[in-house]
Amino acid sequence: MSRFRTLFPQPRPIIGMIALPPMPGYPAFTSVDALVEVALADLAHLEAGGVDGVLVENDFDQPHVLQCGAQVHAAMTRVTREVVGHARVRVGVEVLLDDWRASLAIAAATGAHFIRMDFFVDRVMTKCGPFEPDPAAVIAYRRTIRAEHVQLFADLQVKYSTPIGGPKPIAQSAREAEAAGADAVIVTSHETGTGPSPADLRDARAGSLPVLIGSGLDADNAGALLPLADGAIVGTSIRSGRAAHDRVVRDRVSRLVEAARRA
């Protein structure tokens, strides 16, 4: 059994995103207590809708940075710990844009089960500049803090990035991620709210790792896309809108989960 299946033994698990409002240091921040309240409300709707896991993340901290400040780490730790303490499902964390050290440290400190990394093996250009991956450093840091139980879910050529040096086959990225120590790989499209191409999902199976849909899954396309994947991380389609104040809607979660089960 793969490490991924020790967390998610059910077929094609659905992981719902808890997209937090802005963190401390951003103009729209209110209080850490308010962040906790929002996170637990979203968790309740996600679990009631039938998801198999949740992912706590701070994508609304914009403009994005590669490494966040200590105040963000502290707030994310508090929120994630509250979510872990109340959740009946598996919990993951991602400190954006790619602060994997913070993600791993928070997961280890709070009891979260996995992290998501936008960048792991792909050299890409992003809106924050070029990103040079160092998967060996990720593995070494996880070992140093004795967090080997925290699983690594790695995006392949994540949306809003361009491969440095020209096009690179998704299959090659998938094989590199597996060799570098990822536990699952994630395939997105080119933008938020749009599903990945069936060809990319098929090519991501070049290795033996589980393949997760990382963007654009909804109740309408689940029947076409989910049979090509081993699960999905969903956010936009289960929220009331795309703004920071928009929240998870239970009925939307239920419809997506039902469509996923049919698929």
C-alpha positions as a Markdown table, in Angstrom:
| # | Residue | x | y | z |
|---|---|---|---|---|
| 1 | Met | 0.0 | 0.0 | 0.0 |
| 2 | Ser | 1.3 | 3.5 | -0.9 |
| 3 | Arg | 1.8 | 6.1 | 1.8 |
| 4 | Phe | -1.0 | 8.1 | 0.3 |
| 5 | Arg | -3.4 | 5.2 | 0.7 |
| 6 | Thr | -2.6 | 5.0 | 4.4 |
| 7 | Leu | -4.2 | 8.4 | 4.7 |
| 8 | Phe | -6.9 | 8.0 | 2.1 |
| 9 | Pro | -7.8 | 4.3 | 1.6 |
| 10 | Gln | -11.1 | 5.2 | -0.1 |
| 11 | Pro | -11.3 | 5.5 | -3.9 |
| 12 | Arg | -10.8 | 9.0 | -5.3 |
| 13 | Pro | -10.8 | 11.0 | -2.1 |
| 14 | Ile | -12.0 | 14.6 | -2.3 |
| 15 | Ile | -10.0 | 17.2 | -0.3 |
| 16 | Gly | -11.7 | 20.5 | 0.3 |
| 17 | Met | -9.8 | 23.7 | 0.7 |
| 18 | Ile | -10.2 | 26.0 | 3.7 |
| 19 | Ala | -9.1 | 29.2 | 2.0 |
| 20 | Leu | -8.4 | 31.6 | 4.9 |
| 21 | Pro | -9.0 | 35.4 | 4.8 |
| 22 | Pro | -5.8 | 37.5 | 4.8 |
| 23 | Met | -3.3 | 36.9 | 7.5 |
| 24 | Pro | -1.6 | 39.4 | 10.0 |
| 25 | Gly | 0.3 | 42.0 | 8.1 |
| 26 | Tyr | -2.2 | 42.4 | 5.3 |
| 27 | Pro | -4.7 | 45.3 | 5.2 |
| 28 | Ala | -7.8 | 43.2 | 5.3 |
| 29 | Phe | -6.7 | 41.2 | 8.4 |
| 30 | Thr | -9.1 | 41.4 | 11.4 |
| 31 | Ser | -8.0 | 39.0 | 14.1 |
| 32 | Val | -6.6 | 35.5 | 14.6 |
| 33 | Asp | -9.8 | 34.5 | 16.4 |
| 34 | Ala | -11.8 | 35.5 | 13.3 |
| 35 | Leu | -9.6 | 33.3 | 11.2 |
| 36 | Val | -10.2 | 30.4 | 13.5 |
| 37 | Glu | -14.0 | 31.0 | 13.4 |
| 38 | Val | -14.0 | 31.1 | 9.6 |
| 39 | Ala | -11.8 | 27.9 | 9.3 |
| 40 | Leu | -14.0 | 25.9 | 11.7 |
| 41 | Ala | -17.2 | 27.0 | 9.9 |
| 42 | Asp | -15.7 | 25.9 | 6.5 |
| 43 | Leu | -14.6 | 22.7 | 8.1 |
| 44 | Ala | -18.1 | 22.0 | 9.3 |
| 45 | His | -19.6 | 22.6 | 5.9 |
| 46 | Leu | -16.9 | 20.4 | 4.2 |
| 47 | Glu | -17.4 | 17.5 | 6.5 |
| 48 | Ala | -21.2 | 17.8 | 6.3 |
| 49 | Gly | -20.8 | 17.7 | 2.5 |
| 50 | Gly | -18.9 | 14.5 | 2.7 |
| 51 | Val | -15.2 | 15.4 | 1.9 |
| 52 | Asp | -12.4 | 13.0 | 2.8 |
| 53 | Gly | -9.9 | 15.6 | 3.8 |
| 54 | Val | -9.3 | 19.4 | 4.1 |
| 55 | Leu | -6.4 | 21.6 | 3.2 |
| 56 | Val | -5.7 | 24.8 | 5.1 |
| 57 | Glu | -4.1 | 27.5 | 3.0 |
| 58 | Asn | -3.6 | 31.3 | 2.7 |
| 59 | Asp | -3.9 | 32.0 | -1.0 |
| 60 | Phe | -5.7 | 35.4 | -0.2 |
| 61 | Asp | -2.4 | 36.8 | 1.2 |
| 62 | Gln | -1.8 | 38.9 | -1.9 |
| 63 | Pro | 0.5 | 39.9 | -3.4 |
| 64 | His | 2.0 | 36.4 | -2.9 |
| 65 | Val | 5.5 | 35.9 | -1.6 |
| 66 | Leu | 7.7 | 32.8 | -1.6 |
| 67 | Gln | 8.4 | 33.0 | 2.1 |
| 68 | Cys | 6.0 | 34.4 | 4.6 |
| 69 | Gly | 6.7 | 36.4 | 7.8 |
| 70 | Ala | 6.7 | 35.0 | 11.3 |
| 71 | Gln | 3.3 | 36.5 | 12.0 |
| 72 | Val | 1.8 | 34.4 | 9.2 |
| 73 | His | 3.5 | 31.3 | 10.5 |
| 74 | Ala | 2.1 | 31.9 | 14.0 |
| 75 | Ala | -1.4 | 32.5 | 12.7 |
| 76 | Met | -1.4 | 29.5 | 10.4 |
| 77 | Thr | -0.2 | 27.3 | 13.3 |
| 78 | Arg | -3.0 | 28.5 | 15.5 |
| 79 | Val | -5.6 | 28.0 | 12.8 |
| 80 | Thr | -4.3 | 24.6 | 11.7 |
| 81 | Arg | -4.1 | 23.3 | 15.2 |
| 82 | Glu | -7.8 | 24.3 | 15.8 |
| 83 | Val | -8.8 | 22.6 | 12.6 |
| 84 | Val | -6.9 | 19.4 | 13.4 |
| 85 | Gly | -8.4 | 19.4 | 16.9 |
| 86 | His | -12.0 | 19.5 | 15.5 |
| 87 | Ala | -11.6 | 17.5 | 12.3 |
| 88 | Arg | -12.9 | 14.0 | 11.7 |
| 89 | Val | -11.0 | 13.9 | 8.4 |
| 90 | Arg | -7.3 | 14.2 | 7.3 |
| 91 | Val | -5.9 | 17.7 | 7.4 |
| 92 | Gly | -3.2 | 19.3 | 5.3 |
| 93 | Val | -1.6 | 22.7 | 5.2 |
| 94 | Glu | 0.1 | 24.9 | 2.6 |
| 95 | Val | 1.8 | 28.2 | 3.4 |
| 96 | Leu | 1.9 | 30.1 | 0.1 |
| 97 | Leu | 3.4 | 30.7 | -2.3 |
| 98 | Asp | 5.9 | 27.9 | -1.6 |
| 99 | Asp | 7.0 | 28.2 | 2.0 |
| 100 | Trp | 7.5 | 24.5 | 2.5 |
| 101 | Arg | 9.6 | 24.9 | 5.6 |
| 102 | Ala | 6.8 | 26.7 | 7.3 |
| 103 | Ser | 4.3 | 24.1 | 6.0 |
| 104 | Leu | 6.3 | 21.2 | 7.3 |
| 105 | Ala | 7.0 | 22.8 | 10.6 |
| 106 | Ile | 3.3 | 23.7 | 11.1 |
| 107 | Ala | 2.2 | 20.2 | 10.1 |
| 108 | Ala | 4.6 | 18.6 | 12.5 |
| 109 | Ala | 3.6 | 20.9 | 15.4 |
| 110 | Thr | -0.2 | 20.6 | 14.9 |
| 111 | Gly | -0.7 | 17.0 | 13.9 |
| 112 | Ala | -1.6 | 17.7 | 10.3 |
| 113 | His | -1.0 | 14.8 | 7.9 |
| 114 | Phe | 0.3 | 16.3 | 4.6 |
| 115 | Ile | 1.4 | 19.5 | 2.9 |
| 116 | Arg | 0.9 | 20.7 | -0.6 |
| 117 | Met | 3.9 | 22.3 | -2.5 |
| 118 | Asp | 3.4 | 24.4 | -5.6 |
| 119 | Phe | 7.0 | 23.7 | -6.6 |
| 120 | Phe | 9.0 | 20.6 | -6.0 |
| 121 | Val | 11.0 | 19.4 | -9.1 |
| 122 | Asp | 10.1 | 21.9 | -11.8 |
| 123 | Arg | 12.3 | 25.0 | -12.7 |
| 124 | Val | 9.7 | 27.6 | -13.5 |
| 125 | Met | 9.2 | 31.3 | -13.9 |
| 126 | Thr | 6.4 | 32.8 | -11.6 |
| 127 | Lys | 5.0 | 36.2 | -10.9 |
| 128 | Cys | 7.4 | 36.4 | -8.0 |
| 129 | Gly | 10.4 | 35.6 | -10.3 |
| 130 | Pro | 12.2 | 32.3 | -11.1 |
| 131 | Phe | 11.9 | 29.4 | -8.8 |
| 132 | Glu | 14.7 | 26.8 | -8.5 |
| 133 | Pro | 13.4 | 23.6 | -6.8 |
| 134 | Asp | 15.5 | 21.8 | -4.2 |
| 135 | Pro | 13.6 | 18.6 | -3.3 |
| 136 | Ala | 16.6 | 17.2 | -1.5 |
| 137 | Ala | 16.4 | 20.1 | 0.9 |
| 138 | Val | 12.7 | 19.4 | 1.5 |
| 139 | Ile | 13.4 | 15.8 | 2.4 |
| 140 | Ala | 16.4 | 16.7 | 4.6 |
| 141 | Tyr | 14.4 | 19.4 | 6.5 |
| 142 | Arg | 11.5 | 17.0 | 7.1 |
| 143 | Arg | 14.0 | 14.4 | 8.4 |
| 144 | Thr | 15.7 | 17.0 | 10.6 |
| 145 | Ile | 12.4 | 18.0 | 12.4 |
| 146 | Arg | 11.4 | 14.4 | 12.6 |
| 147 | Ala | 8.3 | 14.9 | 10.5 |
| 148 | Glu | 8.8 | 11.9 | 8.1 |
| 149 | His | 5.1 | 11.0 | 8.7 |
| 150 | Val | 4.0 | 14.3 | 7.0 |
| 151 | Gln | 3.3 | 13.4 | 3.4 |
| 152 | Leu | 4.3 | 15.6 | 0.4 |
| 153 | Phe | 1.8 | 16.3 | -2.3 |
| 154 | Ala | 3.6 | 18.1 | -5.2 |
| 155 | Asp | 2.2 | 20.1 | -8.0 |
| 156 | Leu | 3.5 | 19.4 | -11.5 |
| 157 | Gln | 4.1 | 22.5 | -13.5 |
| 158 | Val | 1.6 | 24.4 | -11.4 |
| 159 | Lys | -0.8 | 26.9 | -12.9 |
| 160 | Tyr | 0.5 | 30.5 | -13.4 |
| 161 | Ser | 4.0 | 29.3 | -14.0 |
| 162 | Thr | 6.1 | 28.7 | -17.1 |
| 163 | Pro | 8.9 | 26.1 | -17.4 |
| 164 | Ile | 12.4 | 27.6 | -17.6 |
| 165 | Gly | 14.3 | 26.5 | -20.6 |
| 166 | Gly | 11.2 | 25.6 | -22.7 |
| 167 | Pro | 8.4 | 23.0 | -22.5 |
| 168 | Lys | 8.9 | 20.0 | -20.3 |
| 169 | Pro | 6.7 | 16.9 | -20.5 |
| 170 | Ile | 4.3 | 16.3 | -17.6 |
| 171 | Ala | 5.4 | 12.7 | -17.6 |
| 172 | Gln | 9.0 | 13.7 | -17.0 |
| 173 | Ser | 7.9 | 15.9 | -14.0 |
| 174 | Ala | 5.9 | 13.0 | -12.6 |
| 175 | Arg | 8.9 | 10.7 | -12.8 |
| 176 | Glu | 11.2 | 13.3 | -11.2 |
| 177 | Ala | 8.7 | 14.0 | -8.4 |
| 178 | Glu | 8.5 | 10.3 | -7.6 |
| 179 | Ala | 12.2 | 9.8 | -7.6 |
| 180 | Ala | 12.6 | 12.9 | -5.3 |
| 181 | Gly | 10.3 | 11.5 | -2.6 |
| 182 | Ala | 6.8 | 12.9 | -3.3 |
| 183 | Asp | 3.8 | 10.9 | -2.0 |
| 184 | Ala | 1.3 | 12.2 | -4.6 |
| 185 | Val | 1.4 | 14.5 | -7.6 |
| 186 | Ile | -1.1 | 17.2 | -8.5 |
| 187 | Val | -2.1 | 18.3 | -11.9 |
| 188 | Thr | -3.7 | 21.7 | -12.5 |
| 189 | Ser | -4.7 | 23.7 | -15.6 |
| 190 | His | -3.3 | 27.1 | -16.5 |
| 191 | Glu | -5.7 | 29.1 | -14.3 |
| 192 | Thr | -7.9 | 28.9 | -11.3 |
| 193 | Gly | -11.3 | 27.4 | -11.9 |
| 194 | Thr | -10.4 | 25.5 | -15.0 |
| 195 | Gly | -9.9 | 21.8 | -15.0 |
| 196 | Pro | -6.7 | 20.0 | -16.2 |
| 197 | Ser | -6.6 | 18.4 | -19.6 |
| 198 | Pro | -7.3 | 14.7 | -19.8 |
| 199 | Ala | -3.9 | 14.3 | -21.6 |
| 200 | Asp | -2.0 | 15.9 | -18.7 |
| 201 | Leu | -3.8 | 13.6 | -16.2 |
| 202 | Arg | -2.8 | 10.6 | -18.3 |
| 203 | Asp | 0.8 | 11.7 | -18.7 |
| 204 | Ala | 1.1 | 12.3 | -14.9 |
| 205 | Arg | 0.7 | 8.5 | -14.6 |
| 206 | Ala | 4.2 | 8.0 | -16.0 |
| 207 | Gly | 5.3 | 7.2 | -12.4 |
| 208 | Ser | 3.4 | 5.1 | -9.9 |
| 209 | Leu | 2.3 | 7.9 | -7.6 |
| 210 | Pro | -1.4 | 8.8 | -7.0 |
| 211 | Val | -2.5 | 11.7 | -9.3 |
| 212 | Leu | -4.7 | 14.4 | -7.9 |
| 213 | Ile | -6.7 | 17.0 | -9.8 |
| 214 | Gly | -5.6 | 20.3 | -8.3 |
| 215 | Ser | -7.9 | 22.9 | -10.0 |
| 216 | Gly | -11.2 | 23.2 | -11.7 |
| 217 | Leu | -13.1 | 20.1 | -10.6 |
| 218 | Asp | -16.8 | 20.6 | -10.3 |
| 219 | Ala | -20.0 | 18.6 | -10.3 |
| 220 | Asp | -20.3 | 19.0 | -14.1 |
| 221 | Asn | -16.9 | 17.7 | -15.1 |
| 222 | Ala | -16.3 | 15.2 | -12.3 |
| 223 | Gly | -17.7 | 12.4 | -14.5 |
| 224 | Ala | -15.1 | 13.1 | -17.2 |
| 225 | Leu | -12.1 | 14.0 | -15.2 |
| 226 | Leu | -12.1 | 11.9 | -12.0 |
| 227 | Pro | -11.9 | 8.5 | -13.7 |
| 228 | Leu | -8.5 | 9.7 | -14.9 |
| 229 | Ala | -7.3 | 10.6 | -11.4 |
| 230 | Asp | -6.9 | 9.2 | -7.9 |
| 231 | Gly | -8.6 | 12.1 | -6.1 |
| 232 | Ala | -8.9 | 15.8 | -6.1 |
| 233 | Ile | -8.3 | 19.0 | -4.2 |
| 234 | Val | -11.2 | 21.4 | -4.7 |
| 235 | Gly | -11.8 | 25.0 | -3.8 |
| 236 | Thr | -13.4 | 27.4 | -6.2 |
| 237 | Ser | -16.4 | 25.3 | -7.2 |
| 238 | Ile | -17.5 | 24.7 | -3.6 |
| 239 | Arg | -17.3 | 28.4 | -2.5 |
| 240 | Ser | -19.9 | 31.1 | -2.8 |
| 241 | Gly | -17.5 | 33.2 | -4.9 |
| 242 | Arg | -13.9 | 33.9 | -5.5 |
| 243 | Ala | -13.3 | 36.7 | -3.0 |
| 244 | Ala | -11.6 | 36.4 | 0.4 |
| 245 | His | -14.9 | 36.8 | 2.2 |
| 246 | Asp | -16.7 | 34.1 | 0.2 |
| 247 | Arg | -17.1 | 30.8 | 2.1 |
| 248 | Val | -17.7 | 27.1 | 1.6 |
| 249 | Val | -21.3 | 26.3 | 0.7 |
| 250 | Arg | -22.4 | 22.9 | 2.0 |
| 251 | Asp | -24.8 | 22.2 | -0.8 |
| 252 | Arg | -22.1 | 22.7 | -3.4 |
| 253 | Val | -19.8 | 20.4 | -1.5 |
| 254 | Ser | -22.6 | 17.7 | -1.4 |
| 255 | Arg | -23.2 | 18.0 | -5.1 |
| 256 | Leu | -19.6 | 17.7 | -6.0 |
| 257 | Val | -19.0 | 14.7 | -3.7 |
| 258 | Glu | -22.1 | 13.0 | -5.1 |
| 259 | Ala | -20.8 | 13.5 | -8.6 |
| 260 | Ala | -17.4 | 12.2 | -7.6 |
| 261 | Arg | -18.9 | 9.1 | -6.1 |
| 262 | Arg | -20.9 | 8.4 | -9.3 |
| 263 | Ala | -17.7 | 8.9 | -11.3 |
